[in-house]
Amino acid sequence: MGCTFMLKSGIVWSHSFVSSCVSSIVGRMAAALKDKGRSTEAENVNNPQPGYLGKSAPVGQAPARGARTWIDRPEQLHHAVNVLAQAKVVAVDAEFSQVRSHVQGDTQTPSHRMALLQLAIEQHCFIVDTLRLNDLSPLAAVIANPEIVILLHGAGADMRVMSERGLNVAHYYDLEAASRSIFGQHESSLAAMLMRAFNIRLDKSLQRTDWTRRPLPPAMVAYAARDAEMTLALYQWLNEHYAWALKLHEYTHQLEPVASWIEPFLRGNVNVSPDAAIEEAKTQGIITSEADIYADCRTALARLTHPIHRNRLLRLVGDLSLTGMAPDIEPLLQSQASDDRSASARTLGRLGIKSAAGLIEPLLQDPVQDVRKAAQTALRALSGKEVRAPSLPSIRSADGVRSWTVGETTSSDDDDWKARLRAMLGE
């Protein structure tokens, strides 16, 4: 049965005409929604959403402030050591100022001078005046004791300035690294973690103040003690909810057994290129074929537990273009540690393993921003839109200058050397 519609203007439209108009509008809307979906997918690849997007453990209750003791005399230091030596874990934080030292003529090199060392245990924090006390050796009974776990948040700088005063940490957890494995590097600072764990805003206004001034105002002493105290509190929260991450970042300075030519790359103190290291290993009879290279890298990947060591190994695999390692790397895309997920995605992208694109794509929705960004970079490379050649390994000379050597090529393509130069500058 036919049906017509009369508009106020007097125009009469048939039912079939109206139906076709509605169908057309609906079709256009569906196409627009589909295009918007494609646009959203493209945005996920080109502009990953910032921040940590996953769930977090419940907010805890920060402990009440305990006693604080200022230490600037040898007898006070010995008493503090006797107390600290009874603890199983000690949170340590150092305050230092940057100074400039002259070497070889007028050249200046920045260095750091430790001004304070804070050591916190349950209900007590000792603030040691490392400028007034020349001999800090009694503290070795705590810091160099492998039976006592030292807690550090960002171990590098603190360990360097302590080492310069003869204090070498034997056994420690790096809480910043553990936090990074869970939430990513953008969420791993002490301030960010205290907000997450205890909903506490950490005052960092005095972070860059002059810690060598004496006497220190009470506000600065309290500020210094607070960092060590809250490092201890953060450890307890992490240990309760994320013990697996702490275990990953427990260090005793004993590297997992790997091939001798790989070990310097894992320690981060290598001064030769991967190719040069392999040539040296060949002259020593350690490597006799490409199969040995693959076997050594596979064994190392299976044995390594610390994310930073695995990350460095994967960088080495990428530098050597060991595409046959792809099946060994792909399981790391599902690792509990965000460092592993990021590093494996980047390496598969550098190696050009197109078959891994389907495994990498879900990481665009990873809770951790670092992983989403690594997946973005890898998928761009694998799609052919932004393929980059493996970075050329640099050689660091004794004076700290880096240099790159571009090998000879039989290619007559004039663009080849330009692409390699762009890869060098891009890295």
Buried (B, 14 or more C-beta within 10 A) or exposed (E): EEEEEEEEEEEEEEEEEEEEEEEEEEEEEEEEEEEEEEEEEEEBBEEBEEEBBEEBEEEBEBBEEBEBBBBBEEEBBEBBBEBBBEBEBBBBBBBBBEEEEEEEEEEEEEBBBBBBBBBBBEEBBBBBBBBEBEEBEBBBBBBBBEEBBBBBBBBEEBBBBBEEBEBEBBBBBBBBBBBBBBBBBBBBBBBBBBBBBBEBEBEEEBEEBEBBEEEBEEEBBBBBBBBBBBBBBBBBBBBEBBEEBBEBBBBEEEBBEBBEBBBBBBEEEBEBBBEBBBBEBBEEEBBEEEEBBBEBBBBBBEBBEBBBBBBBBBBBBBBBBBEBBBEBBBEBBEBEBBBBBBBBBBBBBBBBBEEBBEBBBEBBEBBBBBBBBBBBBBBBBBEEEEEBBBBBBBBEEEEEEEEBEEEEEEEEEEEEEEEBBEBBEEE
